[in-house]
């Protein structure tokens, strides 16, 4: 069945430059492509954070799993009037996350460790060497327990601190219905879809997604998944979308 696709909503922020492959796809197939996340991240304020009864100054090391965690951690510190001591140690999930710390601290004067694999298990060695530290792990209200599995394995003293949360962006059913295709990048996007549009019926609207967990959420909701990445030969969402539109065009 060929689906009429003229307007596509991609649930991500608008690209910073015009070099995005989505713009090339838009021109190639004469589409209107809009960018608008179905979810957004909000930081907790100081009053909300205090309810967790966590004193940041009690800790000697911080574990950062994302740049957004760094932003909300230092925002809270500023609100709480806490200045990080030079002795604080930072453990980051990747080099890019570690380098992002330069936005808030003098990088070369601090003790910073990062995973070379981009995963928490890449921090196993430095965690073992510094197992006597008291670790604080800033997280979202919805997070993967894999974040702390290596900390459990190394039997280090750590506390998870919720510093930000994921909330649904507001859409009207009419806005959603104005599109012929929706593309999701997180299971939370599907939650947001039904929060905004409880009576949503897919009909002939195409749905695409990136990631196995997002695909699983779509199928479990009973929706039809028309376009998926990553798959063999389709490493990116843009590649999968291009292949889907090409095949869909042939069916007409």
N, CA, C and O of each residue as an XYZ file, in Angstrom:
1008
protein
N       0.847     -1.203      0.000
C       0.000      0.000      0.000
C       0.876      1.244      0.000
O       1.727      1.423      0.872
N       0.655      2.099     -0.990
C       1.386      3.357     -1.053
C       0.718      4.374     -0.133
O      -0.503      4.529     -0.143
N       1.531      5.060      0.658
C       1.016      6.066      1.582
C       1.312      7.455      1.040
O       2.400      7.707      0.522
N       0.362      8.335      1.158
C       0.562      9.714      0.711
C       1.396     10.456      1.754
O       0.928     10.703      2.865
N       2.611     10.803      1.402
C       3.497     11.489      2.343
C       3.955     12.811      1.726
O       4.768     12.841      0.803
N       3.416     13.884      2.258
C       3.793     15.225      1.807
C       4.326     16.091      2.950
O       5.109     17.016      2.738
N       3.878     15.763      4.176
C       4.349     16.518      5.346
C       4.867     15.547      6.400
O       4.159     14.629      6.813
N       6.104     15.758      6.829
C       6.762     14.865      7.784
C       7.144     15.654      9.038
O       7.727     16.735      8.952
N       6.807     15.098     10.194
C       7.207     15.703     11.466
C       8.302     14.842     12.094
O       8.076     13.675     12.415
N       9.469     15.415     12.263
C      10.608     14.724     12.873
C      10.734     15.216     14.311
O      10.938     16.403     14.562
N      10.609     14.281     15.249
C      10.551     14.671     16.667
C      11.944     14.883     17.251
O      12.353     14.214     18.200
N      12.653     15.829     16.657
C      13.967     16.261     17.137
C      14.072     17.776     16.962
O      13.319     18.370     16.191
N      15.008     18.395     17.681
C      15.192     19.831     17.471
C      15.639     20.121     16.038
O      16.260     19.279     15.389
N      15.323     21.298     15.564
C      15.719     21.701     14.209
C      17.237     21.704     14.091
O      17.918     22.223     14.976
N      17.784     21.135     13.017
C      19.250     21.112     12.843
C      19.843     22.509     12.893
O      19.222     23.486     12.473
N      21.059     22.579     13.415
C      21.717     23.877     13.570
C      22.158     24.460     12.232
O      22.290     25.676     12.101
N      22.389     23.596     11.231
C      22.828     24.075      9.926
C      21.893     23.549      8.832
O      21.045     22.691      9.072
N      22.073     24.083      7.642
C      21.258     23.667      6.500
C      21.809     22.401      5.838
O      21.286     21.955      4.817
N      22.859     21.828      6.415
C      23.502     20.661      5.800
C      22.858     19.336      6.211
O      23.346     18.273      5.829
N      21.789     19.385      6.970
C      21.125     18.164      7.405
C      20.631     17.350      6.213
O      20.092     17.917      5.262
N      20.810     16.004      6.250
C      20.307     15.168      5.151
C      18.789     15.236      5.006
O      18.252     14.930      3.942
N      18.100     15.635      6.067
C      16.643     15.745      5.984
C      16.218     16.840      4.997
O      15.175     16.733      4.352
N      17.030     17.885      4.887
C      16.711     18.946      3.921
C      16.889     18.441      2.486
O      16.129     18.799      1.587
N      17.913     17.598      2.295
C      18.124     17.008      0.974
C      16.947     16.107      0.599
O      16.489     16.112     -0.544
N      16.462     15.335      1.574
C      15.312     14.448      1.354
C      14.067     15.275      1.041
O      13.277     14.920      0.165
N      13.903     16.372      1.761
C      12.752     17.255      1.549
C      12.716     17.763      0.111
O      11.665     17.784     -0.529
N      13.886     18.172     -0.383
C      13.976     18.694     -1.748
C      13.805     17.574     -2.780
O      13.150     17.758     -3.806
N      14.398     16.418     -2.496
C      14.363     15.280     -3.423
C      12.950     14.777     -3.680
O      12.599     14.426     -4.806
N      12.137     14.747     -2.612
C      10.779     14.190     -2.727
C       9.683     15.254     -2.639
O       8.495     14.941     -2.557
N      10.113     16.518     -2.657
C       9.159     17.632     -2.610
C       8.264     17.539     -1.366
O       7.037     17.570     -1.458
N       8.917     17.423     -0.199
C       8.201     17.292      1.074
C       8.330     18.557      1.902
O       9.244     19.359      1.708
N       7.402     18.718      2.824
C       7.557     19.691      3.903
C       8.024     18.917      5.124
O       7.323     18.021      5.595
N       9.195     19.252      5.638
C       9.740     18.567      6.810
C       9.838     19.562      7.962
O      10.521     20.581      7.860
N       9.150     19.255      9.052
C       9.196     20.100     10.245
C       9.906     19.360     11.374
O       9.869     18.131     11.448
N      10.547     20.119     12.246
C      11.254     19.551     13.394
C      10.622     20.081     14.682
O      10.548     21.289     14.905
N      10.179     19.168     15.506
C       9.608     19.571     16.793
C       9.613     18.371     17.735
O       8.919     17.389     17.474
N      10.370     18.427     18.813
C      10.425     17.287     19.738
C       9.077     17.030     20.412
O       8.347     17.967     20.736
N       8.761     15.772     20.614
C       7.565     15.396     21.359
C       7.838     15.437     22.864
O       6.913     15.425     23.676
N       9.116     15.487     23.217
C       9.479     15.548     24.638
C      10.530     16.646     24.838
O      11.234     17.025     23.901
N      10.622     17.144     26.056
C      11.645     18.132     26.387
C      12.136     17.870     27.800
O      11.472     17.201     28.592
N      13.294     18.400     28.098
C      13.913     18.186     29.407
C      13.782     19.457     30.239
O      14.077     20.557     29.773
N      13.335     19.281     31.476
C      13.236     20.404     32.420
C      14.090     20.110     33.645
O      14.111     18.981     34.136
N      14.782     21.104     34.128
C      15.571     20.932     35.329
C      14.731     21.102     36.579
O      13.766     21.866     36.581
N      15.087     20.397     37.640
C      14.440     20.613     38.936
C      14.961     21.916     39.520
O      16.122     22.272     39.316
N      14.109     22.626     40.244
C      14.611     23.812     40.933
C      15.153     23.402     42.299
O      15.014     22.251     42.710
N      15.765     24.345     42.991
C      16.422     24.044     44.262
C      15.444     23.486     45.292
O      15.786     22.576     46.048
N      14.238     24.026     45.321
C      13.244     23.565     46.295
C      12.896     22.094     46.060
O      12.820     21.309     47.005
N      12.685     21.727     44.790
C      12.370     20.336     44.464
C      13.545     19.420     44.779
O      13.363     18.324     45.310
N      14.757     19.876     44.448
C      15.939     19.048     44.674
C      16.168     18.795     46.162
O      16.566     17.698     46.553
N      15.919     19.801     46.985
C      16.150     19.645     48.431
C      15.288     18.544     49.043
O      15.650     17.965     50.068
N      14.152     18.258     48.417
C      13.268     17.212     48.934
C      13.927     15.832     48.908
O      13.485     14.922     49.609
N      14.976     15.672     48.109
C      15.700     14.400     48.057
C      16.704     14.267     49.210
O      17.300     13.209     49.413
N      16.876     15.354     49.952
C      17.791     15.366     51.106
C      19.200     14.915     50.727
O      19.824     14.105     51.412
N      19.672     15.465     49.622
C      21.032     15.179     49.154
C      21.856     16.448     49.274
O      21.460     17.499     48.770
N      23.003     16.353     49.940
C      23.907     17.485     50.058
C      25.068     17.269     49.095
O      25.927     16.421     49.335
N      25.096     18.032     48.008
C      26.115     17.869     46.975
C      27.523     17.956     47.554
O      28.430     17.268     47.086
N      27.707     18.790     48.561
C      29.042     18.994     49.130
C      29.549     17.808     49.956
O      30.699     17.793     50.394
N      28.671     16.805     50.164
C      29.102     15.595     50.871
C      29.871     14.638     49.969
O      30.448     13.661     50.445
N      29.880     14.919     48.664
C      30.442     13.978     47.697
C      31.804     14.435     47.176
O      32.101     15.629     47.124
N      32.620     13.458     46.793
C      33.983     13.759     46.337
C      34.176     13.464     44.847
O      35.225     13.762     44.278
N      33.148     12.874     44.224
C      33.240     12.550     42.793
C      31.848     12.619     42.159
O      30.844     12.301     42.797
N      31.809     13.037     40.907
C      30.546     13.134     40.168
C      30.650     12.265     38.915
O      31.679     12.263     38.240
N      29.584     11.530     38.606
C      29.531     10.720     37.386
C      28.555     11.378     36.415
O      27.375     11.541     36.726
N      29.051     11.753     35.242
C      28.200     12.382     34.233
C      28.004     11.441     33.042
O      28.973     10.988     32.433
N      26.755     11.155     32.722
C      26.438     10.255     31.611
C      25.939     11.004     30.378
O      25.687     10.388     29.342
N      25.794     12.319     30.476
C      25.298     13.102     29.335
C      25.599     14.584     29.562
O      25.764     15.035     30.696
N      25.665     15.324     28.467
C      25.900     16.767     28.566
C      24.755     17.467     29.291
O      24.965     18.427     30.032
N      23.531     16.963     29.062
C      22.377     17.575     29.722
C      22.487     17.437     31.239
O      22.032     18.311     31.977
N      23.091     16.342     31.706
C      23.289     16.152     33.146
C      24.255     17.204     33.692
O      24.070     17.715     34.797
N      25.280     17.519     32.909
C      26.244     18.552     33.310
C      25.546     19.906     33.428
O      25.724     20.620     34.414
N      24.751     20.251     32.416
C      24.045     21.537     32.428
C      23.172     21.688     33.677
O      23.226     22.712     34.358
N      22.376     20.673     33.970
C      21.437     20.789     35.080
C      22.131     20.666     36.436
O      21.666     21.239     37.421
N      23.226     19.935     36.493
C      24.004     19.853     37.735
C      24.558     21.231     38.103
O      24.380     21.691     39.231
N      25.223     21.882     37.161
C      25.838     23.174     37.472
C      24.799     24.288     37.630
O      25.032     25.262     38.346
N      23.659     24.142     36.961
C      22.577     25.102     37.151
C      22.052     25.024     38.589
O      21.790     26.045     39.224
N      21.906     23.796     39.085
C      21.458     23.616     40.469
C      22.505     24.122     41.451
O      22.176     24.751     42.457
N      23.771     23.841     41.150
C      24.845     24.318     42.025
C      24.821     25.838     42.131
O      25.016     26.403     43.207
N      24.577     26.492     40.991
C      24.510     27.955     40.992
C      23.332     28.436     41.835
O      23.452     29.387     42.606
N      22.197     27.768     41.677
C      20.999     28.155     42.422
C      21.193     27.919     43.928
O      20.696     28.679     44.759
N      21.924     26.854     44.254
C      22.186     26.520     45.662
C      23.432     27.232     46.202
O      23.790     27.082     47.371
N      24.080     28.003     45.335
C      25.290     28.751     45.687
C      26.411     27.819     46.154
O      27.090     28.074     47.149
N      26.573     26.754     45.414
C      27.627     25.778     45.701
C      28.729     25.935     44.662
O      28.456     25.944     43.462
N      29.953     26.056     45.109
C      31.109     26.136     44.217
C      31.872     24.822     44.309
O      32.216     24.372     45.402
N      32.135     24.209     43.161
C      32.841     22.929     43.152
C      34.295     23.109     43.585
O      35.001     23.944     43.019
N      34.756     22.344     44.578
C      36.161     22.441     44.997
C      37.084     21.877     43.918
O      36.670     21.038     43.118
N      38.322     22.336     43.898
C      39.286     21.850     42.901
C      39.596     20.373     43.095
O      40.094     19.720     42.177
N      39.312     19.846     44.260
C      39.593     18.434     44.545
C      38.525     17.485     43.991
O      38.712     16.268     44.002
N      37.413     18.033     43.510
C      36.335     17.190     42.992
C      36.817     16.391     41.781
O      37.497     16.922     40.902
N      36.456     15.112     41.750
C      36.808     14.248     40.620
C      35.573     14.047     39.746
O      34.456     13.926     40.249
N      35.791     14.013     38.415
C      34.694     13.876     37.467
C      34.908     12.628     36.605
O      35.976     12.445     36.020
N      33.893     11.781     36.533
C      33.940     10.555     35.738
C      32.863     10.669     34.653
O      31.675     10.772     34.959
N      33.287     10.651     33.386
C      32.351     10.913     32.284
C      32.245      9.719     31.336
O      33.203      8.967     31.151
N      31.064      9.560     30.740
C      30.781      8.396     29.897
C      31.513      8.450     28.554
O      31.630      7.426     27.880
N      32.001      9.612     28.160
C      32.749      9.728     26.905
C      33.654     10.952     26.957
O      33.512     11.807     27.830
N      34.580     11.023     26.017
C      35.485     12.170     25.967
C      34.731     13.449     25.637
O      35.046     14.510     26.175
N      33.734     13.358     24.753
C      32.984     14.563     24.383
C      32.216     15.124     25.578
O      32.112     16.340     25.741
N      31.682     14.233     26.411
C      30.991     14.677     27.628
C      32.002     15.307     28.585
O      31.718     16.328     29.211
N      33.185     14.695     28.695
C      34.232     15.235     29.569
C      34.655     16.625     29.112
O      34.800     17.534     29.930
N      34.854     16.794     27.802
C      35.286     18.091     27.277
C      34.212     19.163     27.470
O      34.518     20.352     27.556
N      32.957     18.731     27.535
C      31.853     19.671     27.742
C      31.954     20.358     29.109
O      31.399     21.437     29.316
N      32.669     19.714     30.035
C      32.861     20.302     31.363
C      33.558     21.655     31.292
O      33.442     22.466     32.211
N      34.285     21.899     30.197
C      35.004     23.170     30.047
C      34.059     24.369     30.077
O      34.479     25.500     30.320
N      32.794     24.108     29.829
C      31.789     25.181     29.867
C      31.636     25.715     31.290
O      31.212     26.853     31.493
N      31.990     24.873     32.281
C      31.733     25.249     33.683
C      32.971     25.253     34.582
O      32.971     25.930     35.610
N      34.018     24.519     34.223
C      35.202     24.449     35.087
C      36.472     24.626     34.255
O      36.456     24.507     33.030
N      37.575     24.915     34.957
C      38.885     24.984     34.294
C      39.368     23.551     34.126
O      39.823     22.918     35.079
N      39.263     23.057     32.915
C      39.452     21.624     32.624
C      40.834     21.114     33.044
O      40.935     20.074     33.695
N      41.878     21.824     32.683
C      43.233     21.315     32.901
C      43.618     21.238     34.375
O      44.587     20.565     34.727
N      42.879     21.910     35.226
C      43.209     21.894     36.656
C      42.396     20.875     37.448
O      42.495     20.817     38.673
N      41.596     20.073     36.753
C      40.720     19.145     37.468
C      41.081     17.693     37.175
O      41.732     17.381     36.178
N      40.637     16.813     38.075
C      40.847     15.378     37.895
C      39.634     14.819     37.164
O      38.563     14.639     37.742
N      39.833     14.550     35.874
C      38.737     14.135     35.005
C      39.088     12.810     34.324
O      40.178     12.641     33.778
N      38.138     11.880     34.372
C      38.323     10.569     33.759
C      37.158     10.336     32.801
O      36.034     10.759     33.070
N      37.428      9.663     31.683
C      36.326      9.374     30.760
C      36.468      7.993     30.146
O      37.569      7.457     30.022
N      35.341      7.437     29.768
C      35.294      6.125     29.129
C      35.702      6.264     27.672
O      35.239      7.173     26.982
N      36.561      5.375     27.197
C      36.976      5.405     25.799
C      36.009      4.618     24.913
O      36.122      4.645     23.687
N      35.068      3.923     25.532
C      34.105      3.116     24.771
C      32.765      3.823     24.578
O      31.936      3.386     23.779
N      32.556      4.919     25.312
C      31.264      5.608     25.250
C      30.211      4.916     26.094
O      29.030      5.257     26.029
N      30.640      3.942     26.886
C      29.737      3.217     27.780
C      30.312      3.215     29.188
O      31.499      3.469     29.393
N      29.446      2.924     30.155
C      29.878      2.964     31.543
C      30.976      1.945     31.855
O      31.818      2.189     32.720
N      30.972      0.791     31.149
C      31.983     -0.224     31.455
C      33.398      0.260     31.144
O      34.376     -0.288     31.654
N      33.499      1.290     30.303
C      34.805      1.863     29.999
C      35.403      2.646     31.154
O      36.562      3.057     31.102
N      34.604      2.851     32.204
C      35.089      3.554     33.401
C      35.520      2.582     34.490
O      35.875      3.007     35.589
N      35.494      1.282     34.203
C      35.789      0.263     35.208
C      37.146      0.483     35.873
O      37.261      0.418     37.097
N      38.169      0.743     35.067
C      39.522      0.894     35.615
C      39.656      2.117     36.532
O      40.115      1.968     37.665
N      39.268      3.332     36.080
C      39.375      4.481     36.993
C      38.475      4.365     38.223
O      38.823      4.866     39.292
N      37.333      3.717     38.082
C      36.457      3.523     39.248
C      37.119      2.612     40.275
O      37.001      2.828     41.481
N      37.811      1.596     39.786
C      38.532      0.684     40.691
C      39.639      1.428     41.433
O      39.839      1.236     42.633
N      40.356      2.284     40.694
C      41.465      3.037     41.296
C      40.972      4.063     42.313
O      41.701      4.419     43.239
N      39.749      4.533     42.147
C      39.215      5.579     43.027
C      37.952      5.091     43.757
O      37.010      5.852     43.978
N      37.961      3.830     44.116
C      36.772      3.200     44.715
C      36.416      3.748     46.100
O      35.318      3.500     46.598
N      37.327      4.485     46.721
C      37.063      5.025     48.064
C      36.322      6.362     48.021
O      35.912      6.891     49.054
N      36.157      6.895     46.820
C      35.446      8.171     46.699
C      33.951      7.983     46.980
O      33.424      6.871     46.937
N      33.295      9.096     47.265
C      31.851      9.081     47.456
C      31.238      9.722     46.210
O      31.394     10.922     45.982
N      30.536      8.909     45.403
C      30.069      9.327     44.084
C      28.631      9.839     44.099
O      27.762      9.298     44.783
N      28.410     10.905     43.319
C      27.060     11.413     43.066
C      26.785     11.245     41.572
O      27.622     11.591     40.739
N      25.603     10.709     41.239
C      25.251     10.459     39.834
C      23.995     11.247     39.467
O      22.892     10.806     39.788
N      24.126     12.403     38.804
C      22.944     13.158     38.359
C      22.208     12.390     37.257
O      22.821     11.968     36.277
N      20.903     12.210     37.418
C      20.113     11.459     36.439
C      18.775     12.153     36.188
O      18.384     13.080     36.897
N      18.093     11.672     35.156
C      16.727     12.103     34.855
C      15.756     11.280     35.690
O      16.124     10.248     36.252
N      14.509     11.747     35.766
C      13.503     10.972     36.497
C      13.230      9.632     35.819
O      12.809      8.676     36.470
N      13.474      9.565     34.499
C      13.368      8.301     33.772
C      14.757      7.989     33.230
O      15.268      8.707     32.370
N      15.370      6.916     33.735
C      16.734      6.594     33.308
C      16.952      5.085     33.266
O      16.220      4.312     33.883
N      17.964      4.699     32.531
C      18.311      3.291     32.370
C      19.189      2.848     33.538
O      20.157      3.524     33.886
N      18.849      1.722     34.134
C      19.628      1.226     35.274
C      21.045      0.808     34.879
O      21.898      0.602     35.743
N      21.297      0.681     33.559
C      22.660      0.361     33.102
C      23.648      1.429     33.550
O      24.843      1.166     33.679
N      23.143      2.625     33.783
C      23.984      3.738     34.210
C      24.762      3.385     35.474
O      25.937      3.727     35.609
N      24.097      2.702     36.392
C      24.734      2.418     37.682
C      25.206      0.973     37.831
O      25.722      0.610     38.888
N      25.043      0.143     36.809
C      25.423     -1.267     36.933
C      26.904     -1.443     37.218
O      27.284     -2.292     38.024
N      27.757     -0.639     36.557
C      29.207     -0.757     36.781
C      29.575     -0.263     38.180
O      30.530     -0.755     38.781
N      28.816      0.711     38.701
C      29.069      1.209     40.054
C      28.713      0.130     41.080
O      29.408     -0.047     42.080
N      27.616     -0.586     40.809
C      27.252     -1.709     41.680
C      28.314     -2.796     41.621
O      28.701     -3.364     42.642
N      28.775     -3.074     40.417
C      29.769     -4.130     40.223
C      31.064     -3.815     40.963
O      31.687     -4.706     41.539
N      31.462     -2.560     40.948
C      32.704     -2.156     41.609
C      32.510     -1.859     43.097
O      33.451     -1.518     43.814
N      31.246     -2.001     43.539
C      30.904     -1.812     44.951
C      31.369     -0.453     45.490
O      31.906     -0.361     46.593
N      31.154      0.594     44.694
C      31.511      1.932     45.154
C      30.319      2.567     45.858
O      29.173      2.169     45.648
N      30.600      3.543     46.682
C      29.569      4.266     47.427
C      29.015      5.366     46.523
O      29.716      6.331     46.219
N      27.758      5.222     46.093
C      27.198      6.226     45.203
C      25.740      6.507     45.550
O      25.059      5.707     46.192
N      25.290      7.677     45.100
C      23.892      8.090     45.265
C      23.404      8.669     43.949
O      24.076      9.508     43.350
N      22.239      8.226     43.496
C      21.624      8.824     42.313
C      20.832     10.059     42.749
O      20.093     10.023     43.733
N      20.999     11.127     42.015
C      20.288     12.374     42.323
C      19.487     12.800     41.097
O      20.058     13.081     40.043
N      18.171     12.848     41.235
C      17.330     13.309     40.117
C      17.460     14.828     40.016
O      17.084     15.557     40.933
N      17.997     15.292     38.888
C      18.225     16.723     38.698
C      17.453     17.300     37.526
O      17.383     18.519     37.363
N      16.867     16.424     36.701
C      16.068     16.898     35.569
C      15.037     15.836     35.219
O      15.145     14.691     35.656
N      14.050     16.213     34.441
C      12.981     15.279     34.092
C      12.560     15.487     32.647
O      12.748     16.557     32.068
N      11.990     14.440     32.087
C      11.493     14.483     30.714
C       9.983     14.680     30.744
O       9.265     13.931     31.406
N       9.513     15.680     30.033
C       8.074     15.970     30.004
C       7.600     16.039     28.557
O       8.399     16.235     27.641
N       6.306     15.877     28.362
C       5.719     15.911     27.017
C       5.586     17.353     26.525
O       5.215     18.255     27.276
N       5.896     17.538     25.255
C       5.636     18.817     24.596
C       4.155     18.855     24.229
O       3.575     17.823     23.892
N       3.549     20.015     24.290
C       2.114     20.117     23.995
C       1.856     20.243     22.498
O       2.416     21.103     21.818
N       0.990     19.360     22.006
C       0.510     19.394     20.628
C      -1.013     19.327     20.667
O      -1.587     18.778     21.608
N      -1.655     19.873     19.668
C      -3.101     19.660     19.532
C      -3.312     18.501     18.561
O      -2.477     18.283     17.683
N      -4.413     17.748     18.699
C      -4.705     16.680     17.727
C      -4.714     17.192     16.291
O      -4.322     16.481     15.365
N      -5.165     18.428     16.118
C      -5.226     18.994     14.770
C      -3.816     19.175     14.190
O      -3.593     18.962     12.998
N      -2.876     19.568     15.048
C      -1.497     19.718     14.583
C      -0.932     18.376     14.130
O      -0.309     18.281     13.073
N      -1.156     17.338     14.940
C      -0.658     15.999     14.612
C      -1.304     15.491     13.326
O      -0.629     14.917     12.471
N      -2.603     15.703     13.193
C      -3.325     15.228     12.010
C      -2.904     15.932     10.725
O      -3.190     15.454      9.628
N      -2.230     17.060     10.861
C      -1.832     17.803      9.658
C      -0.621     17.161      8.970
O      -0.233     17.573      7.876
N      -0.025     16.146      9.619
C       1.143     15.472      9.046
C       0.759     14.113      8.447
O      -0.211     13.474      8.853
N       1.561     13.707      7.472
C       1.361     12.399      6.840
C       2.313     11.359      7.415
O       2.132     10.160      7.204
N       3.328     11.822      8.142
C       4.305     10.905      8.723
C       4.897     11.494      9.985
O       5.230     12.678     10.037
N       5.026     10.646     11.017
C       5.658     11.036     12.277
C       6.894     10.165     12.475
O       6.852      8.957     12.241
N       7.995     10.782     12.909
C       9.223     10.020     13.157
C       9.657     10.234     14.603
O       9.823     11.366     15.057
N       9.839      9.117     15.323
C      10.153      9.149     16.747
C      11.567      8.630     17.031
O      12.113      7.821     16.281
N      12.143      9.117     18.135
C      13.498      8.714     18.515
C      13.566      8.204     19.944
O      14.651      7.913     20.447
N      12.420      8.092     20.602
C      12.389      7.636     21.991
C      11.015      7.053     22.309
O      10.008      7.541     21.796
N      10.959      6.019     23.145
C       9.656      5.496     23.580
C       8.806      6.572     24.249
O       7.577      6.525     24.196
N       9.476      7.551     24.884
C       8.736      8.631     25.541
C       7.979      9.499     24.540
O       6.995     10.152     24.889
N       8.448      9.501     23.287
C       7.732     10.231     22.250
C       6.362      9.627     21.990
O       5.404     10.345     21.704
N       6.271      8.301     22.088
C       4.985      7.608     21.900
C       4.057      7.921     23.072
O       2.853      8.108     22.894
N       4.633      7.975     24.262
C       3.855      8.354     25.451
C       3.286      9.760     25.257
O       2.118     10.014     25.551
N       4.120     10.661     24.765
C       3.695     12.043     24.538
C       2.598     12.116     23.473
O       1.660     12.903     23.605
N       2.710     11.301     22.419
C       1.700     11.279     21.364
C       0.316     11.021     21.936
O      -0.643     11.725     21.620
N       0.225      9.993     22.790
C      -1.095      9.625     23.342
C      -1.525     10.550     24.481
O      -2.715     10.660     24.777
N      -0.575     11.204     25.108
C      -0.936     12.186     26.138
C      -1.595     13.392     25.477
O      -2.562     13.948     25.997
N      -1.057     13.790     24.319
C      -1.611     14.921     23.570
C      -2.860     14.540     22.791
O      -3.732     15.373     22.541
N      -2.933     13.263     22.407
C      -3.985     12.832     21.481
C      -4.469     11.449     21.907
O      -4.156     10.459     21.245
N      -5.237     11.361     23.015
C      -5.665     10.062     23.571
C      -6.440      9.194     22.583
O      -6.418      7.968     22.684
N      -7.116      9.819     21.639
C      -7.943      9.062     20.687
C      -7.250      8.882     19.340
O      -7.908      8.632     18.330
N      -5.928      9.006     19.322
C      -5.183      8.931     18.066
C      -5.422      7.620     17.321
O      -5.325      6.537     17.898
N      -5.732      7.735     16.046
C      -5.870      6.588     15.154
C      -4.896      6.789     13.996
O      -4.912      7.829     13.337
N      -4.056      5.797     13.753
C      -3.009      5.965     12.747
C      -3.552      6.060     11.331
O      -3.132      6.926     10.562
N      -4.476      5.187     10.980
C      -5.019      5.209      9.625
C      -3.924      5.076      8.585
O      -3.133      4.134      8.630
N      -3.870      6.027      7.635
C      -2.867      5.983      6.577
C      -1.643      6.840      6.899
O      -0.800      7.067      6.030
N      -1.542      7.312      8.125
C      -0.364      8.077      8.511
C       0.820      7.120      8.687
O       0.693      6.088      9.346
N       1.950      7.458      8.107
C       3.153      6.629      8.233
C       3.865      6.953      9.548
O       3.846      8.094     10.009
N       4.489      5.947     10.137
C       5.260      6.145     11.361
C       6.640      5.524     11.182
O       6.770      4.383     10.740
N       7.660      6.288     11.529
C       9.038      5.812     11.483
C       9.690      6.013     12.826
O       9.214      6.800     13.644
N      10.787      5.301     13.062
C      11.481      5.472     14.340
C      12.932      5.049     14.247
O      13.331      4.305     13.352
N      13.708      5.542     15.194
C      15.104      5.135     15.326
C      15.285      4.457     16.682
O      14.904      5.003     17.717
N      15.869      3.264     16.660
C      16.173      2.565     17.911
C      15.227      1.423     18.202
O      14.020      1.522     17.980
N      15.796      0.328     18.707
C      15.011     -0.876     18.990
C      13.959     -0.640     20.069
O      12.845     -1.154     19.971
N      14.306      0.135     21.098
C      13.355      0.363     22.195
C      12.164      1.196     21.721
O      11.039      0.993     22.177
N      12.413      2.125     20.813
C      11.327      2.942     20.262
C      10.432      2.083     19.368
O       9.207      2.194     19.416
N      11.052      1.225     18.552
C      10.285      0.320     17.689
C       9.403     -0.598     18.531
O       8.248     -0.844     18.184
N       9.943     -1.099     19.624
C       9.201     -1.990     20.525
C       7.987     -1.260     21.109
O       6.891     -1.817     21.177
N       8.195     -0.012     21.527
C       7.101      0.778     22.106
C       5.996      1.020     21.087
O       4.813      0.971     21.424
N       6.378      1.278     19.851
C       5.394      1.521     18.787
C       4.552      0.272     18.547
O       3.325      0.341     18.471
N       5.224     -0.863     18.429
C       4.515     -2.115     18.159
C       3.628     -2.532     19.332
O       2.524     -3.041     19.138
N       4.126     -2.309     20.552
C       3.337     -2.673     21.737
C       2.088     -1.812     21.864
O       1.100     -2.230     22.468
N       2.130     -0.619     21.299
C       0.970      0.271     21.333
C      -0.047     -0.119     20.262
O      -1.168      0.389     20.249
N       0.347     -1.016     19.370
C      -0.565     -1.453     18.316
C      -0.478     -0.624     17.057
O      -1.304     -0.762     16.155
N       0.534      0.250     16.992
C       0.697      1.077     15.795
C       1.473      0.306     14.727
O       2.189     -0.648     15.032
N       1.326      0.722     13.501
C       2.041      0.116     12.371
C       3.359      0.868     12.176
O       3.367      2.089     12.018
N       4.451      0.143     12.189
C       5.760      0.763     11.985
C       6.139      0.626     10.512
O       6.343     -0.481     10.016
N       6.232      1.758      9.822
C       6.460      1.744      8.374
C       7.919      1.943      7.988
O       8.328      1.562      6.891
N       8.706      2.535      8.880
C      10.084      2.907      8.533
C      10.928      2.828      9.799
O      10.610      3.461     10.805
N      12.017      2.040      9.743
C      12.783      1.789     10.968
C      14.283      1.856     10.716
O      14.759      1.447      9.656
N      15.015      2.365     11.678
C      16.478      2.373     11.658
C      16.967      2.199     13.099
O      16.221      2.513     14.027
N      18.171      1.719     13.317
C      19.077      1.215     12.278
C      18.737     -0.210     11.866
O      18.305     -1.025     12.682
N      18.938     -0.489     10.602
C      18.794     -1.827     10.038
C      19.980     -2.050      9.096
O      20.649     -1.086      8.723
N      20.253     -3.286      8.707
C      21.359     -3.524      7.771
C      21.227     -2.659      6.516
O      20.209     -2.697      5.825
N      22.255     -1.896      6.241
C      22.236     -1.007      5.084
C      21.558      0.322      5.331
O      21.617      1.220      4.491
N      20.901      0.456      6.501
C      20.207      1.703      6.858
C      20.651      2.139      8.249
O      19.904      1.991      9.217
N      21.860      2.673      8.351
C      22.425      2.997      9.670
C      21.794      4.210     10.351
O      21.855      4.339     11.573
N      21.193      5.093      9.566
C      20.630      6.331     10.127
C      19.156      6.449      9.808
O      18.640      5.769      8.922
N      18.481      7.328     10.547
C      17.070      7.573     10.299
C      16.882      8.228      8.929
O      15.914      7.943      8.223
N      17.805      9.096      8.566
C      17.707      9.757      7.264
C      17.806      8.742      6.130
O      17.070      8.836      5.148
N      18.712      7.769      6.258
C      18.869      6.730      5.233
C      17.606      5.883      5.134
O      17.158      5.547      4.038
N      17.031      5.537      6.298
C      15.803      4.728      6.315
C      14.634      5.498      5.709
O      13.825      4.931      4.974
N      14.548      6.781      6.015
C      13.469      7.612      5.472
C      13.590      7.725      3.954
O      12.590      7.633      3.242
N      14.803      7.922      3.462
C      15.034      8.016      2.027
C      14.611      6.723      1.337
O      13.946      6.759      0.301
N      14.997      5.577      1.910
C      14.647      4.270      1.329
C      13.134      4.055      1.348
O      12.563      3.542      0.385
N      12.486      4.448      2.449
C      11.035      4.298      2.559
C      10.313      5.139      1.517
O       9.391      4.659      0.858
N      10.725      6.384      1.367
C      10.067      7.286      0.413
C      10.297      6.818     -1.028
O       9.412      6.927     -1.877
N      11.490      6.299     -1.286
C      11.803      5.784     -2.623
C      10.908      4.602     -2.972
O      10.358      4.528     -4.071
N      10.770      3.676     -2.018
C       9.925      2.487     -2.219
C       8.459      2.882     -2.315
O       7.712      2.347     -3.134
N       8.057      3.822     -1.470
C       6.656      4.279     -1.450
C       6.302      4.956     -2.785
O       5.190      4.818     -3.295
N       7.269      5.684     -3.328
C       7.050      6.381     -4.597
C       6.850      5.386     -5.738
O       6.074      5.640     -6.659
N       7.555      4.247     -5.676
C       7.427      3.214     -6.718
C       6.038      2.597     -6.756
O       5.562      2.181     -7.812
N       5.390      2.539     -5.593
C       4.085      1.870     -5.477
C       2.950      2.689     -6.054
O       1.860      2.177     -6.309
N       3.223      3.976     -6.255
C       2.136      4.853     -6.737
C       1.814      4.582     -8.202
O       0.930      5.225     -8.769
